[in-house]
Amino acid sequence: MKHKEKNLPVIKCSLLKQLQESENVMSKYECSVCGWVYDEEEGFDGGGIAPGTKFEDFAEDWFCPFCSAGKEKFNKLRGT
């Protein structure tokens, strides 16, 4: 049992690192109404959204700048 206990801190560090890396991953979200894509990495200068702004950080009443669809109409694109 002692050999497993010695590996525990290494496993915790590895999982923590993976979690931190996953939080830094930028994603893209597509409006299901008009097809506009918000890219977290690029932001949206026309809407005053700085590069790196996470979609999840948008206000709940935020809406698509092109068709006015609500935030709930956006889907995360696969592979992002």
C-alpha positions in Angstrom: 0.0 0.0 0.0 2.8 2.4 0.7 3.9 2.6 -3.0 0.4 3.7 -4.0 0.3 6.4 -1.3 3.6 7.8 -2.6 2.0 8.3 -6.1 -1.0 10.1 -4.7 0.5 13.7 -4.7 1.7 13.1 -8.3 -1.7 12.1 -9.4 -3.3 15.1 -7.7 -0.8 17.4 -9.4 -1.5 15.8 -12.8 -5.2 16.2 -12.4 -4.9 19.8 -11.2 -2.7 20.6 -14.2 -5.3 19.0 -16.6 -8.1 21.0 -15.0 -6.2 24.3 -15.3 -5.3 23.6 -19.0 -9.0 22.7 -19.8 -10.1 26.1 -18.3 -7.7 27.9 -20.6 -9.0 26.2 -23.8 -10.8 28.6 -26.0 -14.0 27.4 -27.7 -16.4 28.5 -30.4 -20.1 28.9 -30.2 -22.6 29.0 -33.1 -26.0 30.7 -33.1 -28.5 28.0 -34.1 -30.7 30.7 -35.7 -28.4 32.7 -38.0 -25.1 30.7 -37.9 -22.9 33.5 -36.5 -19.9 32.0 -34.7 -18.4 33.5 -31.5 -14.8 32.6 -31.1 -13.6 33.1 -27.5 -10.0 33.5 -28.7 -10.9 36.4 -31.0 -13.7 38.0 -29.0 -16.0 40.4 -31.0 -14.6 43.9 -31.4 -17.9 45.1 -33.0 -19.7 44.2 -29.7 -17.0 45.3 -27.3 -16.1 41.8 -26.3 -12.3 41.4 -25.6 -10.3 38.5 -27.0 -10.2 35.7 -24.4 -13.7 36.4 -23.1 -15.4 33.1 -22.2 -19.0 32.6 -23.6 -20.1 31.3 -20.2 -19.1 34.7 -18.8 -21.7 36.6 -20.9 -24.7 37.9 -19.1 -27.7 35.6 -19.2 -29.7 38.3 -21.1 -26.9 38.6 -23.8 -28.2 38.1 -27.3 -26.7 37.4 -30.8 -25.5 40.7 -32.3 -26.9 39.7 -35.8 -30.3 38.1 -35.2 -31.0 38.9 -31.5 -31.4 35.2 -30.5 -30.8 34.6 -26.9 -27.7 33.0 -25.4 -29.5 29.7 -25.0 -29.7 29.4 -28.8 -25.9 29.0 -29.1 -24.3 25.6 -29.3 -20.6 24.9 -28.6 -18.9 23.6 -31.7 -17.3 20.2 -31.5 -13.6 20.1 -31.3 -13.3 23.5 -29.7 
